[in-house]
Amino acid sequence: MSHRNPPERRTFLQDRFDILIKRQKLGTATFSELTELDEIVNRDPELREKVIRESMLMEGVDDFEEPAPPVDNGPILQTIKRRSVLQRIKSWISRIFNAQILTVKTTIQAPRSALLSF
């Protein structure tokens, strides 16, 4: 008789999740892989609970690290300059003008490329 454990049933998403988590921890994951990981976590409720539980456990680890010394970079808040009505109208007109020029350029260039294909 064989005393082997029964095989564990895993879905494709669970396997992909494990692969992407390993790549994330190693720091080799690309942006598209991180996006895929985010979609997998949001799609599967079991994985979402697992990630939430692990993040709650990891919050306690941060308490034991020494905080970095504060760096004074000056004021963080910056004031937002508001544009006047005249500046907004000017930018609106220039956007319309540029859009029309772009449309004219593309319609003029299209027949030239058609002639070159002969």
ChimeraX attribute file (.defattr): number of C-alpha atoms within 10 A of each C-alpha:
attribute: neighborCount
match mode: 1-to-1
recipient: residues
	/A:1	3
	/A:2	4
	/A:3	5
	/A:4	6
	/A:5	6
	/A:6	6
	/A:7	6
	/A:8	6
	/A:9	6
	/A:10	8
	/A:11	9
	/A:12	7
	/A:13	15
	/A:14	16
	/A:15	11
	/A:16	15
	/A:17	18
	/A:18	12
	/A:19	14
	/A:20	21
	/A:21	16
	/A:22	13
	/A:23	15
	/A:24	15
	/A:25	9
	/A:26	9
	/A:27	9
	/A:28	11
	/A:29	17
	/A:30	12
	/A:31	9
	/A:32	9
	/A:33	17
	/A:34	15
	/A:35	12
	/A:36	15
	/A:37	21
	/A:38	14
	/A:39	11
	/A:40	18
	/A:41	20
	/A:42	12
	/A:43	12
	/A:44	12
	/A:45	11
	/A:46	11
	/A:47	16
	/A:48	15
	/A:49	12
	/A:50	12
	/A:51	13
	/A:52	12
	/A:53	11
	/A:54	11
	/A:55	11
	/A:56	11
	/A:57	11
	/A:58	11
	/A:59	10
	/A:60	10
	/A:61	9
	/A:62	10
	/A:63	9
	/A:64	8
	/A:65	8
	/A:66	7
	/A:67	8
	/A:68	6
	/A:69	6
	/A:70	6
	/A:71	6
	/A:72	7
	/A:73	6
	/A:74	6
	/A:75	6
	/A:76	7
	/A:77	6
	/A:78	6
	/A:79	6
	/A:80	6
	/A:81	6
	/A:82	8
	/A:83	9
	/A:84	9
	/A:85	9
	/A:86	9
	/A:87	11
	/A:88	12
	/A:89	12
	/A:90	11
	/A:91	12
	/A:92	12
	/A:93	12
	/A:94	12
	/A:95	12
	/A:96	11
	/A:97	12
	/A:98	12
	/A:99	12
	/A:100	12
	/A:101	12
	/A:102	12
	/A:103	11
	/A:104	11
	/A:105	11
	/A:106	11
	/A:107	11
	/A:108	11
	/A:109	10
	/A:110	10
	/A:111	10
	/A:112	10
	/A:113	10
	/A:114	9
	/A:115	8
	/A:116	7
	/A:117	6
	/A:118	5
